[in-house]
Amino acid sequence: MLGFRKKEQTAALSVQTRPEDAFRLGRGVSPGPGERALYRTLRESVPIIDAAVSKLRRLLGSFQVECSDPQAQEELRRFLEDVRVNATEQGIDAFLGVYFEELLTYGNAVGEMVLGGGQVAALYNASLDSVELEQAGPLEVKVSVWDGAKKRGCPYPQLLLISALNPEAGAVRGTSLLRGLPFVSEILLKVYKTLGINWDRLGNVRFAVTCKPDPTGLYAGERARQMAEEWKRAMRGGEVSDFVAVGDVSIKAIGADNQILDSDVPVRQMLEQIVAKLGVPPFLLGLSWSSTERMSSQQADMLTSELDAYRRVLTPVIRKICRTWLALAGYDPQCSVEWDEITMQDEVDHANARYLNAQARQLEQKEEET
């Protein structure tokens, strides 16, 4: 009667394609401590895996945030450069680097915007060992923190940043980039370990000194001891001396007739599987495999596509941080994230493409005029 319109109420979202008992089955939870420890061990034991993850982090590149208000954009730029990250770092690039590595290694990453003085004062990378992701609903994720043996929920979920890498349908648990590599890595490490043992056995030459005793057998033990002492003196490191013995004495190198198995083929087969899973070109990992210039260019293009896919996963995280800061600072929270070109070669290719397109348009206009 007073002319006020009734406030519209948003209906509760209900997903009809998810069964009610799906929440009790434990699907979509984050990887357990054992699985996370396995992935950490993989990065520590296989250097090429750790190098690939680190290179993907460095190749991710930088970005710019565009706002409609120039003053808001300048203040936001200073915030992104100077924001405190964890205990020792500064800048959003440091936060995204750790966040991205967690995402690749474990399939999930959790961060938090820490408020101070009514504004976003810091960014924090949460360890997956101290938090637990639970599916509170078909479209909701609940983050809980372990305090000793007790678990408590986070009271301000709107300040949390959560990402999942290639999650399965209807799940919050992401897929680690290292999934499928434990079996292959175990074979590779077994080859390396066996190779080291064989070189320890066959590379460090050992000798067998055989002395046939006199037919009478007198003083055989004393003569053997004397010969052993003289042999040790002759083989002493740092000295060159001769070994002189009386009687029927034969000296043979132990293991000299055996050959160490060739490890090039099995090692390369395992490395090919690892490189194929990581999506990093071999030449970036120091593998001097024969490849043509065209093949290297195609591999670089594939890497660019991989990095673009990772950027699409991180863009909502960056946008949420920027929008939260703008809203708390009193500005319009609308903004866009623009990533820089990955390499200078991409800019050259784009410039050549624009040049060729301009030439094609000029030729078409001349044909139309004639």
Secondary structure, DSSP 8 states (H G I E B T S, - for coil): --S------------TTS-GGGGGGTTT----HHHHHHHHHHHHH-HHHHHHHHHHHHHT--EEEEESSHHHHHHHHHHHHH-EETTTEESHHHHHHHHHHHHHHHSEEEEEEEEETTEEEEEEEE-TTTEEEEEEETTEEEEEEEETTEEEE-S-GGGEEEEESS--TT-S----TTTTHHHHHHHHHHHHHHHHHHIIIIIS-EEEEEEE--TT-TTHHHHHHHHHHHHHHHT-TT--------SEEEEEEETTT------HHHHHHHHHHHHHHHT--GGGGT------HHHHHHHHHHHHHHHHHHHHHHHHHHHHHHHHHHHHTTS---EEEEE--S-HHHHHHHHHHHHHHHHHHHHHHHHHH-
